[in-house]
Amino acid sequence: MNDLSNRVKGIIFITFSAFGFAGMSAFVKLAGELPSFQKTFFRNLVSCIIALIFIIKNKESFFGKKESQKLLILRSTLGTIGIVLNYYSIDKLILSDANMLNKLSPFFVIIFSALFLGEKINLKQIIAIIIAFIGALFIIKPSFNLDMFPFIIGILGAVFAAGAYTCLRTLGSKEKHYTIVFYFSLFSLIVIFPFMMAVYRPMTSLQLFYLLMAGVFASVGQFGITIAYKYAPAKEISIFDYSNIIFSAVISFIVFGALPDTLSFIGYGVIFIASLYMFIYNKKLDKVEGK
């Protein structure tokens, strides 16, 4: 590993992260017809414990700086809502469809960064966003009936995730990633608990195992992507995060015997092309700016 360049290390870790999140989605779906609040609680319980261990080991702050509290709370609120919505769509849709809709979040980040962080949005970014949403329409296949509801929830999950990621763009330079993950996980547990108890369904030991494994794989995904961006900038390696869709499609076929239809595959390709377009554009922009 020491012989590899930082960019290659970043690619390895972000691909590892993508596998982690694909595994998380599979275990969430395997847990069956349990409320999304219940699934979110047990998923974040594992993440909270793992982040706590890292904080104690590295002697980091549990709750961060005083001046970071508003952003930490906002990030945690948006992230919690995003997970609940994402888990609902995972339950109702083919795994790779749900995960690809969630991968629309980088395009929403561009919009939110322009609205809330004052970052300029240019014509090329607008074109990429439009292309990505055309791809989403191939996956959703609008029918204007209740069949669209899980797809809409999946897109809303991406919107809230993008809001959380936008907060992270500011928080990342102020707080350690262990602190951010622990704060988010603990906040989520406290907020979700009453909702979970209101709709709680008894679980078999196998369902509990699936949910705990979802938490383990989610932690692999979270820490994998954090380490990846430590080695290389997002602009250089973020495109490899879309390997998640390949992992999801393979897992969906092997475990659930389900494959996306032709229109969904076309949608995946269109969204990937939009992402590749932005990836190439960012690389060219870095060369022009001498980065």
C-alpha positions as CSV (number, residue, x, y, z in Angstrom):
1,M,0.0,0.0,0.0
2,N,2.9,2.4,0.7
3,D,4.1,2.0,-2.9
4,L,0.9,3.4,-4.3
5,S,0.3,7.0,-5.1
6,N,-2.2,9.0,-2.9
7,R,-4.7,9.2,-5.8
8,V,-4.7,5.4,-6.2
9,K,-5.1,5.0,-2.4
10,G,-8.0,7.4,-2.6
11,I,-9.6,5.4,-5.4
12,I,-9.2,2.1,-3.5
13,F,-10.8,3.5,-0.4
14,I,-13.7,5.2,-2.2
15,T,-14.4,2.0,-4.0
16,F,-14.3,0.1,-0.7
17,S,-16.7,2.8,0.7
18,A,-19.1,2.2,-2.3
19,F,-19.1,-1.5,-1.5
20,G,-19.8,-0.7,2.2
21,F,-22.9,1.4,1.3
22,A,-24.1,-1.2,-1.2
23,G,-23.8,-3.8,1.5
24,M,-25.7,-1.5,4.0
25,S,-28.5,-1.1,1.5
26,A,-28.7,-4.9,1.0
27,F,-29.0,-5.6,4.7
28,V,-31.6,-2.9,5.1
29,K,-33.7,-4.5,2.4
30,L,-33.1,-8.0,3.9
31,A,-34.5,-6.8,7.2
32,G,-37.9,-6.8,5.6
33,E,-41.0,-4.9,6.4
34,L,-39.8,-2.9,9.4
35,P,-40.5,0.8,9.8
36,S,-37.7,3.1,8.3
37,F,-37.4,4.8,11.7
38,Q,-36.6,1.4,13.3
39,K,-34.0,0.6,10.6
40,T,-32.4,4.0,10.9
41,F,-32.1,3.7,14.7
42,F,-30.2,0.4,14.7
43,R,-28.1,1.4,11.8
44,N,-26.9,4.6,13.6
45,L,-26.5,2.7,16.9
46,V,-23.7,0.8,15.4
47,S,-22.1,3.9,13.8
48,C,-22.4,5.7,17.1
49,I,-20.5,3.0,19.0
50,I,-17.8,2.7,16.4
51,A,-17.3,6.5,16.2
52,L,-17.2,6.6,20.1
53,I,-14.4,4.0,20.1
54,F,-12.4,6.1,17.6
55,I,-13.0,9.3,19.6
56,I,-11.8,7.7,22.9
57,K,-8.8,6.1,21.2
58,N,-7.7,9.3,19.5
59,K,-8.7,11.6,22.4
60,E,-10.9,13.8,20.2
61,S,-13.8,16.0,21.2
62,F,-17.2,14.3,21.6
63,F,-19.4,17.3,20.6
64,G,-17.1,19.7,18.8
65,K,-16.5,23.4,19.2
66,K,-19.1,25.8,20.5
67,E,-19.1,27.8,17.2
68,S,-19.8,24.6,15.2
69,Q,-23.0,23.6,17.1
70,K,-25.5,25.2,14.7
71,L,-23.9,23.6,11.7
72,L,-23.5,20.2,13.5
73,I,-27.2,20.2,14.4
74,L,-28.3,21.2,10.9
75,R,-26.0,18.6,9.3
76,S,-27.4,15.9,11.8
77,T,-31.0,16.9,11.1
78,L,-30.7,16.9,7.4
79,G,-28.7,13.6,7.4
80,T,-31.2,11.9,9.7
81,I,-34.2,12.8,7.5
82,G,-32.1,11.8,4.4
83,I,-31.4,8.3,5.8
84,V,-35.1,7.7,6.8
85,L,-36.2,8.6,3.3
86,N,-33.4,6.6,1.6
87,Y,-34.3,3.5,3.6
88,Y,-38.0,3.8,2.6
89,S,-37.0,3.9,-1.1
90,I,-34.6,1.0,-0.6
91,D,-37.5,-1.0,0.8
92,K,-39.9,-0.2,-2.0
93,L,-37.6,-0.1,-5.1
94,I,-35.0,-2.3,-6.8
95,L,-31.7,-1.8,-4.9
96,S,-29.7,-0.2,-7.7
97,D,-32.7,2.2,-8.6
98,A,-32.9,3.4,-5.0
99,N,-29.1,3.9,-4.8
100,M,-28.8,5.6,-8.1
101,L,-31.5,8.2,-7.1
102,N,-29.5,8.8,-3.9
103,K,-26.5,9.4,-6.1
104,L,-28.2,12.6,-7.4
105,S,-27.1,14.3,-4.2
106,P,-23.8,15.7,-5.7
107,F,-25.9,17.7,-8.2
108,F,-28.1,19.1,-5.5
109,V,-24.8,20.0,-3.6
110,I,-23.9,22.2,-6.6
111,I,-27.3,24.0,-6.3
112,F,-27.1,24.3,-2.5
113,S,-23.5,25.5,-2.6
114,A,-24.6,28.3,-5.0
115,L,-27.6,29.2,-2.8
116,F,-26.1,29.0,0.7
117,L,-22.3,29.2,0.3
118,G,-22.2,31.8,-2.4
119,E,-20.3,29.5,-4.8
120,K,-20.8,30.4,-8.5
121,I,-22.7,28.0,-10.6
122,N,-21.8,28.1,-14.3
123,L,-23.4,26.9,-17.6
124,K,-21.5,23.6,-17.7
125,Q,-22.7,22.7,-14.2
126,I,-26.3,23.6,-15.1
127,I,-26.0,21.4,-18.2
128,A,-24.7,18.5,-16.0
129,I,-27.6,18.9,-13.6
130,I,-30.2,18.9,-16.4
131,I,-28.6,15.8,-17.9
132,A,-28.7,14.0,-14.5
133,F,-32.3,14.8,-14.0
134,I,-33.2,13.5,-17.5
135,G,-31.4,10.3,-16.4
136,A,-33.5,10.2,-13.2
137,L,-36.7,10.4,-15.3
138,F,-35.6,7.2,-17.1
139,I,-35.4,5.4,-13.7
140,I,-38.6,6.9,-12.3
141,K,-40.6,6.4,-15.6
142,P,-43.2,9.0,-14.5
143,S,-46.7,7.6,-14.4
144,F,-48.5,10.2,-12.3
145,N,-49.9,7.7,-9.8
146,L,-49.0,6.2,-6.5
147,D,-46.3,4.0,-8.1
148,M,-44.1,7.2,-8.3
149,F,-44.2,7.8,-4.6
150,P,-41.1,5.7,-3.6
151,F,-39.1,7.3,-6.5
152,I,-40.1,10.8,-5.2
153,I,-39.1,9.8,-1.7
154,G,-35.8,8.5,-3.1
155,I,-35.1,11.9,-4.7
156,L,-36.1,13.8,-1.5
157,G,-33.6,11.5,0.3
158,A,-30.9,12.8,-2.1
159,V,-32.0,16.4,-1.5
160,F,-31.6,16.1,2.3
161,A,-28.3,14.2,1.9
162,A,-27.1,17.0,-0.3
163,G,-28.0,19.5,2.4
164,A,-26.0,17.5,4.9
165,Y,-23.0,17.3,2.6
166,T,-23.2,21.0,2.0
167,C,-22.9,21.5,5.8
168,L,-19.9,19.1,5.8
169,R,-18.1,21.3,3.3
170,T,-17.9,23.9,6.0
171,L,-17.6,21.6,9.0
172,G,-14.8,19.5,7.4
173,S,-12.2,22.1,8.1
174,K,-13.4,22.8,11.6
175,E,-14.1,19.4,13.2
176,K,-12.6,15.9,13.2
177,H,-14.5,13.4,11.2
178,Y,-14.9,11.1,14.2
179,T,-16.6,14.0,16.1
180,I,-18.9,14.7,13.1
181,V,-20.0,11.0,12.7
182,F,-20.5,10.6,16.5
183,Y,-22.5,13.8,16.8
184,F,-24.7,12.9,13.9
185,S,-25.2,9.3,15.1
186,L,-26.1,10.3,18.7
187,F,-28.3,13.1,17.5
188,S,-30.1,10.7,15.2
189,L,-30.6,8.1,17.9
190,I,-32.1,10.7,20.3
191,V,-34.4,12.2,17.7
192,I,-35.5,8.9,16.1
193,F,-36.1,7.0,19.3
194,P,-39.7,8.3,20.1
195,F,-40.7,7.8,16.4
196,M,-39.3,4.3,16.5
197,M,-41.2,3.4,19.7
198,A,-44.4,4.8,18.2
199,V,-44.2,2.4,15.2
200,Y,-42.0,-0.3,16.7
201,R,-42.5,-3.8,15.3
202,P,-41.1,-6.9,17.1
203,M,-38.0,-8.3,15.3
204,T,-36.7,-11.8,14.9
205,S,-33.1,-12.3,15.9
206,L,-32.2,-12.6,12.2
207,Q,-33.8,-9.2,11.4
208,L,-31.8,-7.7,14.3
209,F,-28.7,-9.2,12.9
210,Y,-29.4,-7.7,9.5
211,L,-29.9,-4.3,10.9
212,L,-26.7,-4.5,13.0
213,M,-24.8,-5.6,9.9
214,A,-26.3,-2.6,8.0
215,G,-24.7,-0.5,10.7
216,V,-21.4,-2.2,10.3
217,F,-21.4,-1.7,6.5
218,A,-22.6,1.9,6.8
219,S,-19.6,2.5,9.1
220,V,-17.3,0.9,6.5
221,G,-18.9,3.3,3.9
222,Q,-18.6,6.4,6.1
223,F,-15.0,5.9,7.2
224,G,-13.9,4.6,3.8
225,I,-15.1,7.8,2.1
226,T,-13.5,10.0,4.8
227,I,-10.1,8.2,4.4
228,A,-10.4,8.4,0.6
229,Y,-10.8,12.2,0.7
230,K,-7.8,12.4,3.0
231,Y,-5.6,10.9,0.3
232,A,-7.1,12.7,-2.7
233,P,-9.5,15.6,-3.5
234,A,-13.2,14.8,-4.3
235,K,-12.7,16.2,-7.8
236,E,-10.1,13.5,-8.6
237,I,-11.9,10.4,-7.2
238,S,-15.6,11.1,-6.7
239,I,-16.5,9.5,-10.0
240,F,-15.4,6.1,-8.6
241,D,-18.2,6.3,-5.9
242,Y,-20.6,5.3,-8.7
243,S,-19.1,1.8,-8.5
244,N,-21.8,1.6,-5.7
245,I,-24.4,1.1,-8.5
246,I,-22.5,-1.9,-10.0
247,F,-22.2,-3.5,-6.5
248,S,-25.9,-2.8,-5.9
249,A,-27.0,-4.3,-9.2
250,V,-24.9,-7.5,-8.6
251,I,-26.1,-7.9,-5.0
252,S,-29.7,-7.2,-6.1
253,F,-29.5,-10.0,-8.7
254,I,-27.7,-12.5,-6.5
255,V,-29.6,-11.9,-3.3
256,F,-33.0,-10.8,-4.4
257,G,-33.1,-12.1,-8.0
258,A,-34.1,-8.7,-9.3
259,L,-32.5,-6.7,-12.1
260,P,-33.3,-3.2,-13.2
261,D,-35.3,-2.8,-16.5
262,T,-33.8,-1.4,-19.7
263,L,-35.0,2.2,-19.0
264,S,-33.4,2.1,-15.6
265,F,-30.1,1.0,-17.2
266,I,-30.4,3.9,-19.6
267,G,-31.0,6.2,-16.7
268,Y,-27.9,4.9,-14.9
269,G,-25.8,5.6,-18.0
270,V,-27.2,9.1,-18.5
271,I,-26.5,10.1,-14.8
272,F,-23.0,8.5,-15.0
273,I,-22.3,10.5,-18.2
274,A,-23.4,13.7,-16.4
275,S,-21.1,12.8,-13.5
276,L,-18.2,12.0,-15.8
277,Y,-18.7,15.3,-17.6
278,M,-18.4,17.2,-14.3
279,F,-15.4,15.1,-13.3
280,I,-13.6,16.0,-16.6
281,Y,-14.6,19.6,-16.3
282,N,-13.3,19.9,-12.7
283,K,-10.0,18.3,-13.8
284,K,-9.6,20.9,-16.6
285,L,-10.6,23.7,-14.2
286,D,-7.8,22.6,-11.8
287,K,-5.2,22.7,-14.6
288,V,-6.4,26.2,-15.6
289,E,-6.2,27.4,-12.0
290,G,-2.8,25.7,-11.6
291,K,-3.9,23.4,-8.8
